[in-house]
Amino acid sequence: MEPELRVRLDLGYDGTDFHGWAAQPGLRTVQGELEAALATVLRADRAAVSLTVGGRTDAGVHARGQVAHLDVTAEQLARWNGRGAGPGLEGAEAARLRARRLQGALRRSAPDIAIRSVTLAPPAFDARFSALERRYEYRIRDEAAPPDPLTSRFTVDVPRPLDLRRMRRASERLLGLNDFTSFCKAREGATAVRTLLEFSWRETEDGAFAARIAADAFCHSMVRALVGGVVAVGAGRLPEEELTEILHARVRTSRFTVMPAHGLSLEAIGYPDDDGLGARAAATRARRSELPWVLERGERDR
């Protein structure tokens, strides 16, 4: 059997008209459009093309820094490179060439996907399990900000005044290693233990507020729920201290609303150096253990 080469795709997309990343029968998804286009450039059977993604985004969520990988044969890579370019072609020019050919295959069906680069990756690279962190941005506009129809697809309007200082303080309370069950739609048998590395806010040039949120990983709906809790604090509907109590309760609550999908964008996924890819993937695959403190008493070890 011909040995396979691992290919890394760096891409972005406007998620407005997609039913999320994951392929679903009868629905337009990012994965579905990409795999169909890849089958074209590789001249492969559609069922034989399978992508692994770094951040599985929900319906309506955007991305600037999405990463995915797939395995191809040397023969398929040569087809992708095009006539006159052998399978050994590599470097920046080869990455641009493959990206251009894949973008061309997407032109009619998915112009809302942008391919940034297509590079050969080490065999140990795994777009999902090798990731060290994922960084998102969430944009909101309160009632004091001027309306802007040009950013409405990417910004959520909150029809009330928001206190940015309170939101910043509330966000800092959530940092660190915690069980985020209160902010997740947890899968059966899965853990919600995550390390929240950053949760900060800035004012944008167009008058919006943008949250920058980074963690080693996120569970389903976690980012939008975290922002929802902090927005409730900023609107004066939830005391800062209560948000911390909700975190430690590890129970889903109706005290705040999970924010809409269209304000969220996956901005970047960070990976270790090539030498650390395999070890990181192995560590990520191992199930996260219970927190190193007594959860029942709600103690934090920061």
C-alpha positions, -999 to 999 in steps of 0.1 A, spaced: 0 0 0 14 34 -10 24 55 21 3 85 28 14 121 33 -3 144 58 -16 177 45 -25 207 67 -52 232 55 -54 267 70 -87 283 62 -115 307 71 -152 311 64 -183 331 68 -205 307 88 -238 325 81 -251 301 55 -235 269 68 -251 244 92 -218 242 110 -186 224 102 -196 188 104 -209 170 73 -246 163 76 -268 146 49 -289 171 30 -274 201 47 -247 226 35 -217 224 58 -181 235 57 -168 200 58 -191 188 31 -182 216 7 -145 211 14 -144 174 10 -164 176 -23 -138 202 -36 -109 180 -24 -123 150 -42 -123 171 -74 -86 183 -71 -74 149 -60 -95 131 -85 -106 108 -57 -139 91 -47 -158 115 -25 -163 89 2 -125 84 4 -118 120 14 -119 126 52 -110 158 70 -100 161 107 -107 196 120 -91 216 148 -122 234 160 -157 220 152 -178 251 148 -216 252 152 -241 265 127 -236 302 120 -202 304 137 -174 320 116 -137 313 114 -105 332 104 -80 306 118 -95 272 112 -71 242 107 -78 208 93 -58 179 80 -62 149 56 -40 121 43 -32 118 6 -9 96 -15 21 109 -34 2 104 -66 -28 124 -53 -5 152 -42 11 153 -77 -24 157 -92 -32 185 -67 1 202 -76 -8 201 -112 8 193 -145 46 195 -146 49 196 -108 61 164 -92 51 151 -57 84 165 -44 73 201 -50 72 219 -17 78 252 0 58 284 0 51 284 -38 37 248 -36 14 258 -7 1 287 -26 -5 266 -57 -25 240 -39 -45 266 -21 -53 283 -54 -64 251 -70 -86 242 -40 -101 277 -39 -109 273 -76 -128 241 -69 -148 260 -43 -155 290 -64 -190 281 -75 -204 262 -45 -186 278 -16 -172 313 -22 -177 319 15 -147 296 23 -112 311 20 -82 287 17 -51 304 32 -25 277 27 -21 240 20 12 226 34 27 192 41 27 185 79 47 160 100 30 126 103 24 132 140 4 164 133 -32 161 143 -54 192 137 -76 183 166 -55 165 192 -22 183 187 -37 217 195 -24 235 226 -51 262 226 -80 276 206 -87 313 205 -121 328 197 -135 363 194 -171 373 202 -184 407 191 -214 425 207 -228 460 203 -248 476 231 -275 503 227 -250 531 229 -230 519 198 -240 532 164 -258 506 142 -236 492 114 -253 471 87 -219 461 73 -209 442 104 -244 429 114 -236 394 102 -207 392 127 -219 413 156 -247 407 181 -268 437 191 -276 438 228 -305 463 233 -293 477 266 -263 495 280 -234 474 291 -208 482 318 -174 471 302 -155 474 335 -179 450 352 -176 426 323 -139 426 325 -139 419 362 -165 391 358 -144 375 330 -113 374 351 -132 354 378 -136 325 353 -99 321 344 -79 290 352 -85 253 355 -122 246 363 -151 223 356 -172 243 332 -203 221 333 -224 251 341 -214 266 308 -215 235 286 -238 211 268 -218 181 280 -219 149 261 -226 116 279 -195 104 296 -175 135 286 -158 159 310 -161 197 311 -128 203 328 -109 229 308 -82 256 314 -95 290 304 -63 309 295 -77 343 285 -110 361 287 -105 398 279 -125 426 263 -116 455 241 -135 483 224 -134 481 186 -131 510 161 -167 507 151 -180 510 187 -185 473 194 -171 453 223 -150 422 214 -142 394 238 -110 374 233 -114 339 247 -87 312 247 -85 278 263 -68 244 258 -102 232 245 -139 241 246 -169 219 251 -202 225 231 -216 260 234 -191 269 261 -178 302 246 -213 315 239 -225 306 274 -194 323 290 -201 354 271 -238 352 280 -230 351 317 -206 380 315 -231 401 294 -257 395 321 -232 409 346 -225 439 323 -263 446 319 -268 446 357 -290 414 356 -265 392 374 -241 401 403 -204 393 397 -202 371 427 -232 350 415 -214 342 382 -186 326 403 -212 307 423 -227 294 391 -193 282 379 -187 262 411 -223 248 411 -215 228 380 -252 228 370 -268 244 339 -288 275 348 -314 299 333 -299 329 350 -283 340 318 -288 334 281 -264 316 257 -255 341 231 -263 338 194 -239 320 171 -232 348 146 -211 369 170 -185 342 173 -154 336 153 -126 310 156 -95 332 153 -66 309 158 -54 274 169 -20 270 184 2 240 181 36 229 196 68 226 176 71 196 154 90 176 180 61 180 205 32 171 182 30 134 190 33 139 228 6 166 228 -18 145 208 -13 115 231 -19 137 262 -50 153 247 -65 119 239 -61 108 275 -93 115 295 -90 146 317 -90 136 353 -110 152 381 -99 186 393 -70 186 418 -92 200 446 -123 191 465 -151 199 440 -179 194 466 -166 223 486 -161 245 456 -125 252 464 -103 268 437 -66 263 433 -54 291 412 
